[in-house]
Amino acid sequence: VCAEKPPSLEIQPNKGVVAKQIGGSMALTCKPNVQDPRQISELQWSDSKNRRIESTNRANPIFLQQLGGEPGLVLIFQKLQENEAGNYTCTANYGSEQLRATATVITFVDITFVDAPESQYPRVGEDFLVKCKVQGNPTPVVDWNKDDRIIQTNDKFVVQNEGLLIKNVRETDDGSYKCTAVVLSTGHIKTKNIKVEVLIPPEIQAMNEVSVIEGETASTKCVATGKPPPTYIWIKEHTSQDLSKTDRFDVKKNTGDLIITKVESNDDGVYKCTAENPAGRVESKVKINVLVKPKIFELLNVTAPVGAETKIICKTRGRPVPRVIFRKLSNKEPFKGGQQANGRIILSQESFEGKGESYGVLEILKLNRSDDGLYECIADNTAGTSYKNGHITVEFPPTFARTKDLPVAWSWENNPGNLTCIPEAIPNATITWKYNGIEIQPDSLNFKQIGNGPVSSLIVKPQGNHRFFTKYECIARNKLGSSTILLELKEAKVPGDILQIKMESYTATTVKFGIVPPTHFTTLPIRSFTVQYKLERDISWDFARNHTWSYNAPYILENLTPERTYHFRFRARNDVGFGPWKNAPILTMPRRSEPAEPKIFVPTHSLQGENSSNRQDVIAVSPYADHFELRWSVPNDNGDPIDSYQIRYCVTQKVNGGWQDSECSEEIKQSVQYTSYELNALRPDTIYKIELRAHNTIGLSSPAQIKVKTARGIDPAVPFNEPKVTSAAIIGIVVVGVILVLILVDLICFCVNRAGILALICDRNKSKHHEEDPKLGSYKAAPAHPNSLNLPLPVKLASSPMEEREPLKSDGQMNGERNMSVEFDGKHVYSKSGEIIGKHSAV
């Protein structure tokens, strides 16, 4: 039989000693450990002073509470205090026996970081205590680490109760420090991480003087080092103004920039830059020089008589004081300082530093007329340059030195003569007139004076009196003197006899004359020539026809009748009237004949072999590989209208020094309405000979020829992955389909009711058929012809703007015309400019 356990009391937690942090809550539970709990009585708790604890009020710091469901008494500490530590005893009666149990309560203070900021900022070069003050009971032990390295007291670091002392702080002492507190008796440990950032006081880099220009925007910069980066303040020393709060100034406090908008002259001075961070504050000064562009505030014009001395003075101001020079506008180079090479001109300058002004003086000794004119004052300094013009007026007496020839005026019949007198003088001259040594009154019977200076005209009315055709004296006076010139009034007459008239060339309907005018022009110039012409059968000139040409125009007469004999007479005209008639040789016009040879136009730059001695080797180069546009001028028709042009072309090549033709086309007929034709489907890099003839009812002209070389062929571009049918092609197909439907409907209307567009066209053609010119055929009217080159049918082009008759050839070139632009006739290349015949109507 097992022995029974003796009755006892059990305190939970079941420890002899209970340790608890001050300020914490705790409960001690006392339970009887007996066979019959009902016999337990007087269960109670006593404190360390053997005082019974009786309170059950929860408001008290220590109170009792019954254990629910079983015998037991709980001792509760609301907030444990240091004075509540000690022995607490639980007692109870079990029958006649007293039971007793004791628990010891120990209090302690937890580790506390009293003064340990997480970020601390030492200044470089100083000793600094990294604060880490720790409290605890029992007293903890403090250790230091940096970057996982243990810090112990040495020459650099000293571990103290209040923290870690760093001697002579350097920037390398930056970093994260770990302060660790350990209670050895309890094993309790706490760690505090402290960031140490070393502060470096600002240090401003030296600033040089700054020069800025008035009116512009300028800036300067204050650069300082430090940690953390400093902020900046700019102060104007003279006024102590904080420039961040001043108009026109902008201070960038984080970069140190000072920006001045529209710099003013009074911005010149000393400025102070202050750089500041938590480690300190530093100042530096800089001088800002405001440069002022030169301003010319006075430049007076000067007037002085010839031979005198004068000065032109230019006054200017600026900072720094401007340099002043002069330049005469008619000269490229300015005057140099001091006396000039001619010895008459001296350039000097006076400066007034206090006022910021300078005067430039250009002194001229013994003025002459060449000194008159505009002078440019040039003031410059490092800020810029300023310009201003002044004028030196040189006064001189009247002169007619620039009048080379004796002025002549003309008068005839009732036309008054106008004598104009224009002297040179400064100041302006006053003008009077004399006739036969007697001063002319401004308004008399035969004279009228218009103006008396600086220009004067004398209107002379001879009224048939020859004594007024003489010399007149113009007298000009000013305050410096006078001058006289003679002006002559002459009687103008009609032109004299024409010296010679020759016929330079003629065709069946035109004549070109050469006219030699009178050899001596003692009167007014010739204005025009007039010709009268009549048939030989007409006895009188009363019904002769007239034609007039301007002087020096091409003297070409048109619209004459072939195989008729004409008489001609000529006379010249000037402002007075017509001169006498001069008979010209009698001319019988040639019979009608085939047209003159056309002239083919070829651009000058397209010729090859132009300098060759053999003109047959000259070749025109086409810019195209497959076509060439042939253009020509209309030749003279020689009395019968041209009705068409005939074109023929052949492949040609040079064989044994001569040209050999092959594969020639049939004759191509081109309407007379056009002076161009496009040859298509030509071979690339091939030489063609082209012949052009003009045709009238009498026959064909001689052929004009040209050789043309086509350009090298270029392979056609092949599209890559291009769709077979594009959207544009589809739209085109639809449009063509609609047009075909409309044509079909119109054709049905024409066949059934003879109505519609086709019927309208047919009716119009019938009504106008008699108006068509049978000679003006088109290509459609011409019979088809074979083409050995398989070339396409000719295409009718728009009429050329050059459809105009050309002038006649020079002597010896009958039935031809004078050359214009560049022309090639198969034998010669012409580049002389020719004369264009005007379409004059006979009067």
GUPA-643160 format. One record per residue (C-alpha): residue in three letters; x, y negated, z negated. Coordinates in steps of 0.5 Angstrom, whole numbers, plus 500, padded with zeros to 3 digits. Layout:
! GUPA-643160
residu, x, y, z
ALA, X, Y, Z
...
This chain:
! GUPA-643160
residu, x, y, z
VAL, 500, 500, 500
CYS, 503, 493, 502
ALA, 504, 488, 497
GLU, 499, 482, 498
LYS, 503, 475, 499
PRO, 502, 470, 494
PRO, 498, 464, 495
SER, 501, 458, 497
LEU, 500, 451, 501
GLU, 502, 450, 508
ILE, 504, 443, 511
GLN, 504, 443, 519
PRO, 508, 441, 522
ASN, 512, 447, 519
LYS, 518, 443, 518
GLY, 522, 441, 511
VAL, 523, 434, 514
VAL, 519, 430, 519
ALA, 523, 425, 523
LYS, 519, 420, 526
GLN, 520, 413, 530
ILE, 518, 407, 526
GLY, 511, 404, 529
GLY, 509, 411, 531
SER, 503, 415, 529
MET, 503, 421, 525
ALA, 499, 427, 522
LEU, 501, 432, 516
THR, 496, 437, 515
CYS, 496, 441, 509
LYS, 492, 448, 509
PRO, 491, 453, 503
ASN, 494, 460, 505
VAL, 490, 464, 500
GLN, 486, 471, 500
ASP, 480, 467, 498
PRO, 479, 460, 500
ARG, 473, 459, 496
GLN, 477, 459, 490
ILE, 481, 453, 492
SER, 480, 446, 488
GLU, 483, 439, 487
LEU, 486, 439, 494
GLN, 490, 433, 494
TRP, 496, 429, 497
SER, 501, 424, 493
ASP, 506, 420, 496
SER, 514, 419, 494
LYS, 512, 416, 487
ASN, 507, 421, 485
ARG, 501, 417, 487
ARG, 495, 420, 489
ILE, 492, 418, 496
GLU, 485, 418, 496
SER, 483, 413, 501
THR, 479, 416, 507
ASN, 478, 409, 510
ARG, 481, 409, 517
ALA, 482, 401, 517
ASN, 488, 403, 512
PRO, 495, 404, 514
ILE, 495, 411, 511
PHE, 488, 415, 510
LEU, 486, 422, 509
GLN, 481, 426, 513
GLN, 478, 433, 512
LEU, 480, 439, 517
GLY, 474, 441, 520
GLY, 471, 448, 520
GLU, 476, 451, 515
PRO, 479, 448, 508
GLY, 485, 443, 509
LEU, 487, 436, 508
VAL, 490, 431, 513
LEU, 494, 426, 512
ILE, 494, 420, 517
PHE, 499, 415, 518
GLN, 496, 410, 523
LYS, 503, 406, 524
LEU, 509, 408, 521
GLN, 513, 403, 517
GLU, 520, 404, 514
ASN, 518, 403, 507
GLU, 513, 409, 508
ALA, 519, 414, 509
GLY, 520, 419, 503
ASN, 517, 426, 500
TYR, 509, 427, 501
THR, 506, 433, 496
CYS, 500, 437, 497
THR, 497, 440, 491
ALA, 491, 445, 490
ASN, 488, 449, 484
TYR, 487, 456, 486
GLY, 483, 459, 480
SER, 487, 458, 474
GLU, 494, 457, 478
GLN, 496, 451, 481
LEU, 499, 451, 488
ARG, 504, 446, 491
ALA, 508, 444, 498
THR, 512, 438, 500
ALA, 514, 435, 506
THR, 520, 430, 507
VAL, 518, 424, 512
ILE, 524, 420, 515
THR, 523, 414, 519
PHE, 528, 411, 525
VAL, 529, 405, 530
ASP, 529, 407, 537
ILE, 534, 404, 542
THR, 532, 397, 544
PHE, 536, 393, 549
VAL, 535, 386, 546
ASP, 539, 382, 550
ALA, 541, 385, 557
PRO, 538, 381, 563
GLU, 538, 385, 569
SER, 541, 380, 574
GLN, 547, 376, 571
TYR, 551, 371, 574
PRO, 559, 369, 572
ARG, 563, 364, 576
VAL, 569, 365, 579
GLY, 575, 364, 575
GLU, 572, 364, 568
ASP, 571, 369, 563
PHE, 564, 372, 562
LEU, 560, 376, 558
VAL, 556, 381, 561
LYS, 550, 381, 556
CYS, 548, 388, 553
LYS, 545, 387, 546
VAL, 543, 394, 543
GLN, 539, 395, 537
GLY, 537, 402, 534
ASN, 537, 406, 527
PRO, 541, 410, 527
THR, 546, 405, 530
PRO, 547, 407, 537
VAL, 554, 408, 541
VAL, 554, 404, 547
ASP, 558, 406, 554
TRP, 560, 402, 560
ASN, 560, 404, 567
LYS, 561, 401, 574
ASP, 561, 405, 580
ASP, 561, 411, 576
ARG, 567, 409, 573
ILE, 568, 409, 566
ILE, 570, 402, 563
GLN, 574, 402, 557
THR, 577, 396, 554
ASN, 584, 393, 557
ASP, 587, 387, 560
LYS, 581, 386, 565
PHE, 575, 388, 560
VAL, 573, 388, 553
VAL, 567, 392, 550
GLN, 564, 388, 545
ASN, 558, 389, 541
GLU, 554, 384, 545
GLY, 556, 386, 551
LEU, 562, 387, 556
LEU, 567, 381, 557
ILE, 570, 380, 564
LYS, 576, 376, 564
ASN, 578, 371, 569
VAL, 572, 373, 574
ARG, 574, 375, 581
GLU, 569, 376, 587
THR, 571, 383, 587
ASP, 567, 384, 580
ASP, 561, 383, 584
GLY, 557, 390, 583
SER, 552, 394, 579
TYR, 554, 395, 572
LYS, 551, 401, 567
CYS, 550, 400, 560
THR, 548, 406, 556
ALA, 546, 407, 549
VAL, 546, 414, 545
VAL, 544, 416, 538
LEU, 549, 421, 536
SER, 545, 424, 530
THR, 538, 424, 534
GLY, 541, 425, 541
HIS, 537, 420, 544
ILE, 540, 416, 550
LYS, 538, 410, 554
THR, 541, 406, 560
LYS, 540, 399, 563
ASN, 543, 397, 570
ILE, 545, 390, 570
LYS, 547, 387, 577
VAL, 553, 382, 577
GLU, 553, 377, 582
VAL, 559, 373, 582
LEU, 558, 365, 583
ILE, 563, 361, 587
PRO, 563, 354, 587
PRO, 562, 350, 594
GLU, 568, 347, 597
ILE, 567, 342, 603
GLN, 571, 343, 609
ALA, 574, 336, 611
MET, 570, 332, 616
ASN, 573, 327, 621
GLU, 571, 320, 623
VAL, 565, 321, 628
SER, 563, 316, 633
VAL, 556, 316, 636
ILE, 553, 311, 641
GLU, 547, 306, 640
GLY, 541, 308, 642
GLU, 542, 315, 643
THR, 541, 321, 639
ALA, 547, 324, 635
SER, 549, 329, 629
THR, 554, 331, 625
LYS, 555, 337, 620
CYS, 557, 338, 613
VAL, 560, 345, 612
ALA, 561, 348, 605
THR, 563, 355, 603
GLY, 560, 358, 596
LYS, 556, 363, 593
PRO, 550, 363, 594
PRO, 551, 359, 600
PRO, 550, 351, 598
THR, 544, 347, 600
TYR, 546, 340, 602
ILE, 544, 332, 601
TRP, 546, 327, 605
ILE, 547, 320, 602
LYS, 548, 313, 606
GLU, 554, 310, 601
HIS, 552, 303, 602
THR, 545, 303, 601
SER, 545, 310, 596
GLN, 539, 312, 601
ASP, 537, 319, 601
LEU, 537, 320, 608
SER, 532, 326, 608
LYS, 527, 321, 606
THR, 529, 316, 611
ASP, 526, 315, 618
ARG, 530, 316, 624
PHE, 534, 321, 620
ASP, 533, 329, 619
VAL, 537, 333, 614
LYS, 538, 340, 615
LYS, 539, 342, 607
ASN, 541, 349, 609
THR, 546, 348, 614
GLY, 548, 341, 613
ASP, 546, 338, 619
LEU, 545, 330, 619
ILE, 541, 328, 626
ILE, 540, 321, 627
THR, 535, 319, 632
LYS, 536, 313, 636
VAL, 542, 310, 633
GLU, 542, 303, 631
SER, 548, 298, 630
ASN, 547, 298, 623
ASP, 548, 305, 622
ASP, 555, 304, 622
GLY, 558, 306, 615
VAL, 560, 311, 610
TYR, 556, 317, 609
LYS, 556, 322, 603
CYS, 555, 329, 603
THR, 553, 333, 597
ALA, 553, 341, 597
GLU, 550, 344, 591
ASN, 549, 351, 589
PRO, 548, 355, 581
ALA, 556, 355, 581
GLY, 557, 347, 582
ARG, 556, 341, 586
VAL, 562, 338, 590
GLU, 562, 331, 595
SER, 565, 329, 601
LYS, 565, 323, 605
VAL, 565, 321, 612
LYS, 566, 315, 616
ILE, 560, 314, 622
ASN, 562, 309, 627
VAL, 557, 307, 632
LEU, 559, 305, 639
VAL, 555, 300, 642
LYS, 555, 300, 650
PRO, 557, 293, 653
LYS, 552, 288, 654
ILE, 553, 282, 659
PHE, 549, 276, 656
GLU, 552, 271, 660
LEU, 554, 270, 667
LEU, 553, 264, 670
ASN, 553, 262, 678
VAL, 558, 257, 680
THR, 558, 252, 686
ALA, 564, 248, 688
PRO, 566, 245, 694
VAL, 572, 248, 699
GLY, 579, 246, 696
ALA, 577, 245, 689
GLU, 578, 250, 683
THR, 573, 254, 679
LYS, 572, 259, 674
ILE, 566, 264, 673
ILE, 566, 267, 666
CYS, 563, 273, 664
LYS, 561, 274, 656
THR, 559, 281, 653
ARG, 559, 284, 647
GLY, 559, 291, 644
ARG, 563, 296, 640
PRO, 569, 297, 641
VAL, 570, 290, 644
PRO, 569, 291, 652
ARG, 574, 290, 657
VAL, 572, 285, 662
ILE, 574, 285, 670
PHE, 571, 283, 676
ARG, 570, 285, 683
LYS, 568, 282, 689
LEU, 562, 286, 692
SER, 565, 286, 699
ASN, 571, 289, 696
LYS, 572, 296, 694
GLU, 577, 295, 689
PRO, 577, 290, 683
PHE, 581, 285, 681
LYS, 587, 286, 677
GLY, 589, 283, 670
GLY, 593, 277, 671
GLN, 595, 273, 677
GLN, 593, 276, 684
ALA, 598, 277, 690
ASN, 595, 271, 694
GLY, 597, 267, 688
ARG, 590, 263, 688
ILE, 586, 268, 683
ILE, 587, 269, 676
LEU, 584, 274, 672
SER, 584, 273, 664
GLN, 580, 276, 658
GLU, 579, 273, 651
SER, 577, 278, 645
PHE, 573, 276, 639
GLU, 574, 282, 634
GLY, 570, 279, 629
LYS, 564, 278, 633
GLY, 565, 284, 637
GLU, 565, 279, 644
SER, 570, 278, 649
TYR, 570, 273, 655
GLY, 572, 275, 662
VAL, 575, 269, 666
LEU, 576, 269, 674
GLU, 579, 263, 676
ILE, 580, 261, 683
LEU, 585, 256, 685
LYS, 584, 252, 692
LEU, 577, 255, 694
ASN, 576, 257, 701
ARG, 570, 259, 705
SER, 572, 267, 704
ASP, 571, 266, 696
ASP, 564, 265, 697
GLY, 559, 271, 695
LEU, 557, 276, 690
TYR, 562, 278, 684
GLU, 561, 284, 680
CYS, 562, 283, 672
ILE, 564, 290, 670
ALA, 565, 291, 662
ASP, 567, 297, 659
ASN, 569, 301, 653
THR, 568, 308, 650
ALA, 561, 308, 649
GLY, 559, 306, 657
THR, 560, 301, 662
SER, 555, 295, 664
TYR, 555, 291, 671
LYS, 552, 284, 673
ASN, 552, 280, 679
GLY, 554, 273, 679
HIS, 555, 268, 685
ILE, 560, 263, 687
THR, 558, 258, 692
VAL, 563, 255, 696
GLU, 560, 248, 699
PHE, 563, 246, 706
PRO, 562, 241, 711
PRO, 557, 243, 717
THR, 561, 247, 722
PHE, 560, 250, 729
ALA, 566, 254, 729
ARG, 562, 261, 730
THR, 559, 258, 736
LYS, 563, 261, 742
ASP, 560, 259, 748
LEU, 556, 252, 750
PRO, 549, 253, 748
VAL, 544, 253, 754
ALA, 537, 252, 755
TRP, 533, 253, 761
SER, 527, 249, 764
TRP, 523, 248, 770
GLU, 517, 245, 773
ASN, 512, 243, 767
ASN, 516, 248, 762
PRO, 519, 244, 757
GLY, 526, 246, 755
ASN, 528, 249, 748
LEU, 535, 247, 745
THR, 536, 250, 738
CYS, 542, 247, 733
ILE, 544, 252, 728
PRO, 550, 249, 724
GLU, 553, 253, 718
ALA, 554, 248, 712
ILE, 553, 249, 704
PRO, 549, 245, 702
ASN, 544, 245, 708
ALA, 546, 240, 713
THR, 541, 235, 716
ILE, 540, 234, 723
THR, 539, 229, 728
TRP, 540, 229, 736
LYS, 543, 224, 741
TYR, 541, 223, 748
ASN, 546, 219, 752
GLY, 549, 217, 746
ILE, 542, 214, 743
GLU, 539, 218, 737
ILE, 533, 221, 739
GLN, 527, 219, 735
PRO, 523, 225, 732
ASP, 517, 224, 737
SER, 518, 221, 743
LEU, 515, 221, 750
ASN, 520, 226, 753
PHE, 522, 229, 746
LYS, 520, 233, 740
GLN, 524, 235, 734
ILE, 522, 241, 730
GLY, 526, 241, 723
ASN, 531, 237, 721
GLY, 535, 242, 718
PRO, 538, 247, 716
VAL, 535, 249, 723
SER, 533, 244, 728
SER, 530, 245, 735
LEU, 529, 239, 740
ILE, 523, 240, 746
VAL, 525, 237, 752
LYS, 520, 235, 757
PRO, 523, 233, 764
GLN, 517, 232, 767
GLY, 520, 233, 774
ASN, 526, 228, 772
HIS, 532, 231, 773
ARG, 536, 226, 769
PHE, 534, 230, 763
PHE, 538, 236, 765
THR, 544, 234, 762
LYS, 548, 235, 755
TYR, 545, 233, 748
GLU, 549, 232, 742
CYS, 547, 235, 736
ILE, 550, 232, 729
ALA, 549, 236, 723
ARG, 551, 232, 716
ASN, 551, 234, 709
LYS, 555, 231, 703
LEU, 562, 234, 705
GLY, 562, 231, 712
SER, 559, 232, 719
SER, 560, 236, 725
THR, 557, 235, 733
ILE, 556, 240, 738
LEU, 553, 239, 745
LEU, 548, 243, 748
GLU, 546, 243, 755
LEU, 539, 243, 759
LYS, 539, 246, 766
GLU, 534, 247, 771
ALA, 532, 254, 772
LYS, 530, 256, 779
VAL, 528, 263, 783
PRO, 532, 268, 784
GLY, 537, 268, 791
ASP, 537, 273, 797
ILE, 537, 280, 795
LEU, 544, 282, 798
GLN, 543, 289, 801
ILE, 538, 294, 801
LYS, 539, 301, 803
MET, 535, 308, 803
GLU, 539, 313, 799
SER, 534, 319, 800
TYR, 528, 320, 803
THR, 523, 326, 804
ALA, 516, 326, 808
THR, 513, 322, 803
THR, 518, 319, 799
VAL, 523, 314, 800
LYS, 529, 312, 794
PHE, 532, 305, 795
GLY, 538, 302, 793
ILE, 538, 295, 791
VAL, 544, 290, 791
PRO, 542, 284, 787
PRO, 545, 277, 788
THR, 552, 277, 786
HIS, 552, 270, 782
PHE, 546, 269, 776
THR, 547, 262, 775
THR, 539, 262, 773
LEU, 535, 266, 769
PRO, 536, 274, 769
ILE, 532, 278, 774
ARG, 526, 281, 771
SER, 523, 286, 777
PHE, 523, 287, 785
THR, 517, 288, 789
VAL, 517, 291, 796
GLN, 512, 290, 801
TYR, 511, 296, 806
LYS, 506, 297, 812
LEU, 506, 301, 818
GLU, 509, 299, 825
ARG, 503, 298, 828
ASP, 501, 293, 823
ILE, 503, 286, 826
SER, 501, 282, 820
TRP, 504, 283, 813
ASP, 497, 280, 810
PHE, 495, 287, 809
ALA, 501, 290, 807
ARG, 501, 294, 801
ASN, 506, 292, 795
HIS, 510, 296, 789
THR, 514, 293, 784
TRP, 519, 296, 779
SER, 523, 293, 773
TYR, 530, 291, 774
ASN, 535, 297, 774
ALA, 529, 302, 774
PRO, 529, 308, 780
TYR, 527, 305, 786
ILE, 522, 310, 789
LEU, 516, 309, 793
GLU, 511, 315, 794
ASN, 505, 317, 798
LEU, 508, 315, 804
THR, 505, 319, 811
PRO, 509, 323, 814
GLU, 512, 322, 822
ARG, 510, 315, 821
THR, 514, 309, 822
TYR, 514, 304, 816
HIS, 517, 296, 815
PHE, 519, 294, 809
ARG, 521, 288, 805
PHE, 524, 286, 798
ARG, 524, 280, 794
ALA, 526, 279, 786
ARG, 523, 275, 781
ASN, 525, 272, 774
ASP, 521, 268, 769
VAL, 521, 262, 774
GLY, 518, 266, 780
PHE, 519, 270, 786
GLY, 525, 269, 791
PRO, 525, 270, 798
TRP, 524, 276, 802
LYS, 529, 281, 805
ASN, 528, 285, 810
ALA, 530, 293, 810
PRO, 531, 298, 815
ILE, 525, 301, 819
LEU, 524, 308, 817
THR, 520, 313, 821
MET, 518, 319, 816
PRO, 520, 326, 817
ARG, 515, 331, 819
ARG, 512, 335, 814
SER, 516, 341, 812
GLU, 516, 347, 807
PRO, 517, 345, 800
ALA, 524, 343, 797
GLU, 528, 348, 793
PRO, 525, 349, 786
LYS, 530, 348, 780
ILE, 530, 353, 774
PHE, 531, 351, 767
VAL, 536, 354, 763
PRO, 538, 352, 756
THR, 545, 350, 756
HIS, 547, 355, 750
SER, 545, 361, 754
LEU, 550, 361, 759
GLN, 555, 365, 760
GLY, 561, 364, 765
GLU, 559, 357, 765
ASN, 567, 355, 766
SER, 568, 360, 772
SER, 571, 357, 778
ASN, 565, 362, 782
ARG, 558, 359, 780
GLN, 555, 366, 782
ASP, 558, 369, 776
VAL, 554, 364, 771
ILE, 549, 368, 768
ALA, 543, 366, 763
VAL, 543, 370, 757
SER, 536, 372, 754
PRO, 535, 373, 747
TYR, 530, 378, 748
ALA, 531, 386, 750
ASP, 525, 387, 754
HIS, 523, 380, 757
PHE, 525, 373, 759
GLU, 521, 367, 761
LEU, 522, 364, 767
ARG, 521, 356, 767
TRP, 522, 351, 773
SER, 520, 344, 775
VAL, 515, 342, 781
PRO, 519, 341, 787
ASN, 517, 336, 792
ASP, 512, 338, 797
ASN, 515, 335, 803
GLY, 508, 332, 806
ASP, 504, 339, 805
PRO, 501, 341, 798
ILE, 504, 347, 794
ASP, 499, 352, 794
SER, 503, 358, 790
TYR, 510, 360, 788
GLN, 513, 367, 790
ILE, 518, 371, 785
ARG, 522, 377, 786
TYR, 527, 380, 782
CYS, 532, 385, 782
VAL, 537, 389, 778
THR, 544, 387, 780
GLN, 551, 389, 778
LYS, 558, 387, 780
VAL, 562, 391, 785
ASN, 569, 390, 788
GLY, 568, 383, 786
GLY, 561, 382, 789
TRP, 554, 382, 787
GLN, 550, 388, 789
ASP, 542, 388, 788
SER, 538, 395, 787
GLU, 531, 396, 785
CYS, 528, 390, 787
SER, 521, 388, 785
GLU, 515, 386, 790
GLU, 514, 379, 791
ILE, 510, 376, 785
LYS, 505, 371, 787
GLN, 504, 365, 781
SER, 499, 360, 781
VAL, 501, 353, 783
GLN, 498, 351, 776
TYR, 503, 354, 772
THR, 511, 353, 772
SER, 513, 359, 768
TYR, 512, 366, 768
GLU, 514, 372, 763
LEU, 518, 378, 766
ASN, 516, 384, 762
ALA, 518, 391, 761
LEU, 526, 389, 762
ARG, 531, 394, 761
PRO, 536, 392, 755
ASP, 543, 390, 756
THR, 542, 389, 764
ILE, 543, 384, 769
TYR, 537, 381, 773
LYS, 538, 377, 779
ILE, 531, 372, 780
GLU, 529, 369, 786
LEU, 524, 363, 786
ARG, 521, 360, 792
ALA, 515, 354, 793
HIS, 510, 355, 798
ASN, 505, 351, 802
THR, 502, 352, 809
ILE, 508, 350, 813
GLY, 512, 356, 809
LEU, 517, 358, 804
SER, 522, 353, 801
SER, 529, 356, 800
PRO, 530, 361, 794
ALA, 532, 358, 787
GLN, 536, 364, 784
ILE, 539, 365, 777
LYS, 542, 371, 774
VAL, 539, 373, 767
LYS, 542, 378, 762
THR, 537, 382, 757
ALA, 540, 383, 750
ARG, 542, 389, 747
GLY, 536, 394, 745
ILE, 534, 395, 738
ASP, 531, 402, 736
PRO, 524, 401, 733
ALA, 523, 401, 726
VAL, 519, 408, 724
PRO, 515, 407, 718
PHE, 516, 412, 712
ASN, 510, 416, 710
GLU, 505, 411, 713
PRO, 498, 413, 713
LYS, 496, 415, 720
VAL, 489, 411, 720
THR, 490, 405, 715
SER, 484, 401, 713
ALA, 486, 395, 718
ALA, 485, 400, 724
ILE, 478, 403, 721
ILE, 476, 396, 721
GLY, 478, 395, 728
ILE, 475, 401, 730
VAL, 468, 399, 727
VAL, 469, 392, 731
VAL, 471, 395, 737
GLY, 465, 399, 737
VAL, 460, 394, 735
ILE, 463, 390, 741
LEU, 461, 396, 746
VAL, 454, 396, 743
LEU, 453, 389, 745
ILE, 456, 390, 752
LEU, 452, 396, 753
VAL, 445, 392, 751
ASP, 447, 386, 755
LEU, 448, 390, 761
ILE, 442, 394, 760
CYS, 438, 387, 760
PHE, 442, 385, 766
CYS, 440, 391, 770
VAL, 432, 391, 768
ASN, 431, 383, 767
ARG, 437, 380, 770
ALA, 438, 376, 763
GLY, 443, 376, 758
ILE, 450, 373, 758
LEU, 453, 377, 765
ALA, 447, 374, 769
LEU, 448, 367, 766
ILE, 456, 368, 768
CYS, 454, 370, 775
ASP, 449, 365, 776
ARG, 454, 360, 774
ASN, 459, 363, 779
LYS, 454, 362, 785
SER, 453, 355, 784
LYS, 460, 353, 783
HIS, 463, 357, 788
HIS, 464, 352, 794
GLU, 468, 347, 789
GLU, 474, 353, 788
ASP, 480, 351, 792
PRO, 482, 357, 797
LYS, 489, 355, 796
LEU, 489, 356, 789
GLY, 489, 363, 788
SER, 491, 367, 782
TYR, 494, 374, 781
LYS, 488, 378, 781
ALA, 486, 375, 788
ALA, 493, 378, 791
PRO, 494, 385, 793
ALA, 497, 390, 789
HIS, 504, 391, 791
PRO, 509, 397, 789
ASN, 514, 396, 784
SER, 520, 400, 784
LEU, 522, 398, 777
ASN, 516, 400, 774
LEU, 515, 393, 771
PRO, 508, 391, 769
LEU, 504, 387, 773
PRO, 505, 379, 772
VAL, 502, 375, 767
LYS, 499, 368, 768
LEU, 502, 364, 762
ALA, 499, 357, 760
SER, 502, 351, 764
SER, 509, 348, 762
PRO, 509, 341, 759
MET, 515, 340, 764
GLU, 510, 340, 770
GLU, 512, 333, 773
ARG, 516, 332, 780
GLU, 523, 330, 779
PRO, 527, 324, 783
LEU, 530, 325, 789
LYS, 537, 328, 790
SER, 543, 323, 791
ASP, 545, 321, 798
GLY, 546, 328, 803
GLN, 541, 332, 799
MET, 535, 331, 803
ASN, 529, 334, 801
GLY, 531, 335, 794
GLU, 531, 331, 788
ARG, 536, 328, 783
ASN, 538, 333, 777
MET, 535, 333, 770
SER, 537, 337, 764
VAL, 541, 344, 766
GLU, 539, 347, 772
PHE, 541, 353, 776
ASP, 540, 354, 783
GLY, 544, 360, 784
LYS, 550, 356, 787
HIS, 551, 351, 782
VAL, 549, 349, 775
TYR, 547, 342, 774
SER, 548, 338, 767
LYS, 547, 331, 769
SER, 541, 327, 767
GLY, 536, 325, 772
GLU, 531, 320, 774
ILE, 524, 322, 773
ILE, 519, 319, 779
GLY, 513, 315, 776
LYS, 506, 316, 779
HIS, 506, 309, 782
SER, 499, 307, 786
ALA, 500, 302, 792
VAL, 497, 296, 791
